Amino acid sequence: MKILIYGAGALGQALGCMLAADGHRVDLILRERFIESIQQHGLRVTGIFGSRVAPAENIGLFSHASDSTETYDATFITTKSYDTEFAIQELHLLTRRAGDIVSMQNGCGNVEKVEEVFGSGRSLGSRVITGFEIVEPGLINITVSADAIHIGNSSKGEPSPMAVQLAKAIDQAGHPCSAVEDIHQSLFAKLLYNCALNPLGAVLGVHYGALAEDEGTKDIINRIIEETFAVISGLGGTTPWENATEYKVELYGRLLPATFNHRPSMLQDLENGKQTEIDALTGFVSDQGKKMTIPTPTCDMLTSLVRFREQQKLRELQI
């Protein structure tokens, strides 16, 4: 297959390397500093799924989508959620050459934006619940994984041939992956996980496991889960769990132990003075809750705290 990965940070470089190592042609749209390093040292992956090196002949490196003249089977958007609109604008210029468009991003609302521009026939979503860490430009370490990658069409129903083909390619390349009938259910499931752990861990500056070891923070997690579950239900969405109580059993019994030592990506963003994805996580829950008059006080508070930390760090960097 020919695949374009737009916004290739840790996730994009890791999947790109694995797919290229398995024989696929992969072009990456990424920052200049990454391009220079990969040209010199290659693209490599280490970690829980083994080590791989991407053959130089199987990868292309570009700073803008318009620099490529290739025609692709699919394009993965792996940017932060706040860059979704810009990514869509750039990819729209490629017209049909971009192939099917797959949002592989955190939070909710991204797949809908892709569908508005590219139509339901070309739009897919993906849920990734794996930890990727940039050791150095072009070297990605896969640290933890709570579940397989899910890929599905923007509309509920039997996965399209492209969704099945992409899932098979990623799975054979070394990261467990499957095509699903309802990608929104998978995205809502990840929203629960991310909202419960990411903002709170970022505000407190601790890894996920530490949050469950204290009764006070565990109580906050439980309230986040209950509010997020209420909003998902209000939106008419579903999750693999019947209610918040069932999800808590899953989180504390399986998901959190699998990612116990993981440091929140939002914490890393705050430490590096970068914008966070809070608006697609507890910010999304808060906004949707307001529209439906569903109280979300805990998510409201966490969203405000993270936004404060963002602005605080920005002021520090400007001094």
C-alpha positions as CSV (number, residue, x, y, z in Angstrom):
1,M,0.0,0.0,0.0
2,K,0.9,3.7,-0.4
3,I,0.2,5.6,2.8
4,L,0.7,9.3,3.6
5,I,1.0,10.3,7.3
6,Y,0.2,13.9,8.0
7,G,1.7,15.4,11.1
8,A,4.1,12.6,11.9
9,G,5.1,13.1,15.5
10,A,5.6,10.1,17.8
11,L,2.6,8.1,16.6
12,G,3.0,8.9,13.0
13,Q,6.7,8.1,12.9
14,A,6.2,4.9,14.8
15,L,3.4,3.6,12.5
16,G,5.3,4.9,9.5
17,C,8.4,3.0,10.4
18,M,6.5,-0.2,11.2
19,L,4.6,-0.1,7.9
20,A,7.7,0.8,5.8
21,A,9.6,-2.0,7.5
22,D,6.9,-4.4,6.4
23,G,7.2,-3.4,2.8
24,H,4.7,-0.6,2.4
25,R,5.5,2.8,0.8
26,V,5.0,5.5,3.5
27,D,5.5,9.3,3.0
28,L,5.6,11.5,6.1
29,I,4.6,15.1,6.5
30,L,6.7,16.3,9.4
31,R,8.8,19.1,10.9
32,E,12.1,20.1,9.3
33,R,14.1,19.1,12.3
34,F,12.7,15.6,12.0
35,I,13.4,15.4,8.3
36,E,17.1,16.3,8.8
37,S,17.6,13.8,11.5
38,I,15.8,10.9,9.7
39,Q,17.8,11.7,6.5
40,Q,21.0,11.3,8.6
41,H,20.2,8.5,11.0
42,G,17.1,6.8,9.6
43,L,13.7,6.1,11.1
44,R,13.6,3.6,14.0
45,V,11.2,2.1,16.5
46,T,11.9,0.3,19.7
47,G,9.8,-0.9,22.6
48,I,7.1,-3.4,23.5
49,F,6.4,-4.5,19.9
50,G,10.1,-5.0,19.1
51,S,12.7,-3.0,17.1
52,R,12.5,-2.0,13.5
53,V,14.3,0.2,11.0
54,A,12.5,1.7,8.0
55,P,14.2,1.0,4.7
56,A,15.2,4.3,3.2
57,E,13.7,3.3,-0.2
58,N,10.3,2.8,1.4
59,I,9.9,6.3,3.0
60,G,9.5,9.8,1.7
61,L,9.9,12.9,3.9
62,F,8.1,16.2,3.2
63,S,7.4,19.4,5.1
64,H,4.1,20.1,3.3
65,A,1.5,17.8,1.7
66,S,1.7,19.8,-1.5
67,D,5.4,18.8,-1.9
68,S,4.3,15.2,-2.8
69,T,3.1,14.2,-6.3
70,E,2.2,10.6,-5.3
71,T,-1.3,9.1,-5.2
72,Y,-2.1,7.3,-2.0
73,D,-4.4,4.6,-0.8
74,A,-5.0,6.4,2.5
75,T,-3.8,9.3,4.5
76,F,-3.5,9.2,8.3
77,I,-4.0,12.5,10.2
78,T,-1.8,12.2,13.3
79,T,-1.7,15.8,14.4
80,K,-2.9,17.2,17.7
81,S,-6.7,17.7,17.6
82,Y,-6.3,21.6,17.5
83,D,-4.6,21.2,14.1
84,T,-7.3,19.2,12.5
85,E,-8.8,22.0,10.4
86,F,-5.4,23.0,9.0
87,A,-4.5,19.4,8.2
88,I,-7.9,19.0,6.3
89,Q,-7.3,22.2,4.4
90,E,-3.8,21.0,3.2
91,L,-5.1,17.5,2.3
92,H,-8.1,18.9,0.5
93,L,-5.6,20.4,-2.0
94,L,-4.5,16.9,-3.0
95,T,-8.1,16.1,-4.1
96,R,-8.4,12.3,-4.8
97,R,-4.6,11.7,-4.5
98,A,-4.9,11.6,-0.7
99,G,-7.1,8.5,-0.9
100,D,-9.3,7.7,2.2
101,I,-8.7,10.0,5.1
102,V,-8.2,8.5,8.6
103,S,-8.3,10.6,11.7
104,M,-5.9,8.9,14.2
105,Q,-6.3,11.6,16.9
106,N,-7.1,12.1,20.5
107,G,-10.5,13.3,21.6
108,C,-13.9,13.6,19.9
109,G,-15.1,15.7,17.0
110,N,-12.2,15.1,14.6
111,V,-13.8,12.4,12.5
112,E,-16.9,14.6,12.0
113,K,-14.7,17.5,10.6
114,V,-13.0,15.1,8.2
115,E,-16.4,13.8,7.0
116,E,-17.7,17.4,6.4
117,V,-14.9,17.9,3.8
118,F,-14.2,14.5,2.3
119,G,-17.6,12.8,2.6
120,S,-18.6,9.6,4.4
121,G,-17.3,7.4,1.7
122,R,-13.7,8.5,2.2
123,S,-13.7,9.3,5.9
124,L,-12.5,6.9,8.6
125,G,-11.7,7.2,12.3
126,S,-9.2,5.4,14.4
127,R,-8.7,4.9,18.1
128,V,-5.1,4.5,19.3
129,I,-4.6,3.7,23.0
130,T,-0.8,3.2,23.0
131,G,2.0,5.2,24.5
132,F,4.7,6.6,22.1
133,E,7.7,8.5,23.2
134,I,10.2,10.4,21.0
135,V,13.6,9.4,22.3
136,E,15.2,11.6,19.7
137,P,14.1,12.8,16.2
138,G,13.5,9.6,14.2
139,L,13.7,7.2,17.1
140,I,10.4,6.3,18.8
141,N,10.0,4.1,21.8
142,I,6.6,2.4,22.2
143,T,6.1,2.2,26.0
144,V,2.7,0.8,26.8
145,S,-0.5,-0.3,25.0
146,A,-3.9,-0.8,26.6
147,D,-5.6,-2.3,23.6
148,A,-5.4,-2.8,19.8
149,I,-5.8,0.1,17.4
150,H,-9.4,0.3,16.0
151,I,-10.2,1.6,12.5
152,G,-13.8,2.1,11.2
153,N,-15.9,4.2,8.9
154,S,-17.2,7.6,9.9
155,S,-20.7,6.1,9.8
156,K,-21.7,3.0,11.8
157,G,-21.9,-0.2,9.8
158,E,-19.8,-3.0,8.3
159,P,-16.2,-1.8,7.9
160,S,-15.3,-0.8,4.3
161,P,-12.7,-2.8,2.3
162,M,-10.2,0.0,3.0
163,A,-10.8,-0.1,6.7
164,V,-10.2,-3.8,6.7
165,Q,-7.1,-3.5,4.5
166,L,-5.6,-0.8,6.7
167,A,-6.3,-2.8,9.9
168,K,-4.7,-5.9,8.4
169,A,-1.6,-3.9,7.2
170,I,-1.0,-2.3,10.6
171,D,-1.6,-5.6,12.4
172,Q,0.9,-7.5,10.2
173,A,3.4,-4.6,10.6
174,G,3.5,-5.4,14.3
175,H,0.9,-3.3,16.2
176,P,-2.4,-5.2,17.0
177,C,-5.2,-3.6,15.0
178,S,-8.7,-4.5,14.0
179,A,-11.5,-3.0,11.9
180,V,-14.7,-2.2,13.8
181,E,-18.3,-1.5,13.0
182,D,-18.7,1.5,15.3
183,I,-15.6,3.7,15.5
184,H,-17.5,6.3,17.6
185,Q,-18.0,3.7,20.3
186,S,-14.3,3.1,20.4
187,L,-13.6,6.9,20.4
188,F,-16.1,7.4,23.3
189,A,-14.3,4.6,25.2
190,K,-11.0,6.3,24.7
191,L,-12.6,9.6,25.7
192,L,-13.5,8.0,29.1
193,Y,-10.0,6.8,29.5
194,N,-8.3,10.0,28.5
195,C,-10.6,12.3,30.5
196,A,-10.2,10.2,33.6
197,L,-6.4,10.3,33.7
198,N,-4.8,12.7,31.3
199,P,-5.8,16.2,32.6
200,L,-5.7,15.2,36.3
201,G,-2.2,13.7,35.9
202,A,-1.1,16.8,34.0
203,V,-2.3,19.2,36.6
204,L,-0.7,17.2,39.5
205,G,2.4,16.2,37.5
206,V,2.3,12.5,38.1
207,H,2.0,9.2,36.2
208,Y,-1.3,7.5,35.7
209,G,-0.7,4.8,38.4
210,A,-0.2,7.4,41.2
211,L,-3.7,8.8,40.6
212,A,-5.3,5.5,41.6
213,E,-3.2,5.0,44.7
214,D,-4.8,8.0,46.6
215,E,-8.4,8.0,47.7
216,G,-8.8,11.7,47.0
217,T,-7.6,11.6,43.4
218,K,-9.5,8.3,42.9
219,D,-12.7,10.1,43.9
220,I,-12.0,12.8,41.3
221,I,-11.4,10.2,38.7
222,N,-14.8,8.6,39.5
223,R,-16.6,11.9,39.2
224,I,-14.9,12.5,35.8
225,I,-16.1,9.1,34.6
226,E,-19.7,9.7,35.7
227,E,-19.8,13.1,34.0
228,T,-18.3,11.9,30.8
229,F,-20.6,8.9,30.7
230,A,-23.6,11.2,31.2
231,V,-22.5,13.3,28.3
232,I,-21.9,10.4,26.0
233,S,-25.3,9.0,26.8
234,G,-26.8,12.5,26.2
235,L,-25.2,12.5,22.7
236,G,-26.8,9.2,21.9
237,G,-23.5,7.4,22.0
238,T,-22.6,4.0,23.3
239,T,-19.6,2.4,24.9
240,P,-18.7,-1.2,25.5
241,W,-19.9,-0.7,29.1
242,E,-23.5,-0.3,30.3
243,N,-22.8,2.3,32.9
244,A,-20.1,4.2,34.7
245,T,-19.8,1.6,37.4
246,E,-18.9,-1.1,34.8
247,Y,-16.3,1.2,33.3
248,K,-14.7,1.8,36.7
249,V,-14.2,-1.9,37.1
250,E,-12.5,-2.1,33.6
251,L,-10.3,1.0,34.3
252,Y,-9.0,0.0,37.7
253,G,-8.8,-3.7,36.9
254,R,-7.3,-3.8,33.4
255,L,-6.6,-0.5,31.6
256,L,-4.8,1.5,34.3
257,P,-2.5,-1.4,35.4
258,A,-1.5,-1.8,31.7
259,T,-0.4,1.9,31.6
260,F,0.5,2.3,35.3
261,N,3.8,4.2,34.7
262,H,2.8,6.2,31.7
263,R,3.2,10.0,32.0
264,P,0.3,11.9,30.5
265,S,0.9,13.4,27.1
266,M,-0.8,16.5,28.4
267,L,1.8,16.8,31.1
268,Q,4.6,16.6,28.6
269,D,2.9,19.3,26.5
270,L,2.7,21.6,29.6
271,E,6.3,21.0,30.5
272,N,7.4,21.8,27.0
273,G,5.2,24.9,26.7
274,K,3.0,23.4,24.0
275,Q,-0.7,23.8,23.5
276,T,-2.7,20.8,25.0
277,E,-5.6,18.9,23.6
278,I,-7.8,19.8,26.6
279,D,-10.6,21.2,24.3
280,A,-11.0,17.7,22.8
281,L,-11.1,15.9,26.1
282,T,-12.7,17.4,29.3
283,G,-13.2,20.6,27.4
284,F,-15.4,18.6,24.9
285,V,-17.3,17.1,27.8
286,S,-17.9,20.5,29.4
287,D,-19.0,22.1,26.1
288,Q,-21.4,19.3,25.2
289,G,-22.7,19.2,28.8
290,K,-23.6,22.9,28.6
291,K,-25.4,22.4,25.4
292,M,-27.5,19.6,26.9
293,T,-27.8,21.1,30.4
294,I,-25.9,18.1,31.9
295,P,-23.8,19.2,34.9
296,T,-20.1,18.6,34.5
297,P,-18.5,20.5,37.4
298,T,-15.4,18.3,37.7
299,C,-14.6,18.4,34.0
300,D,-15.2,22.2,34.0
301,M,-12.7,22.6,36.8
302,L,-10.0,20.5,35.3
303,T,-10.4,22.2,31.9
304,S,-10.0,25.6,33.6
305,L,-6.9,24.4,35.5
306,V,-5.2,23.0,32.4
307,R,-5.9,26.2,30.5
308,F,-4.4,28.2,33.4
309,R,-1.3,26.1,33.3
310,E,-1.0,26.6,29.5
311,Q,-1.1,30.4,29.9
312,Q,1.2,30.3,32.9
313,K,3.8,28.4,31.0
314,L,3.4,30.6,27.9
315,R,4.1,33.7,30.1
316,E,7.2,32.0,31.6
317,L,8.6,31.4,28.1
318,Q,8.0,35.0,27.1
319,I,9.8,36.5,30.0
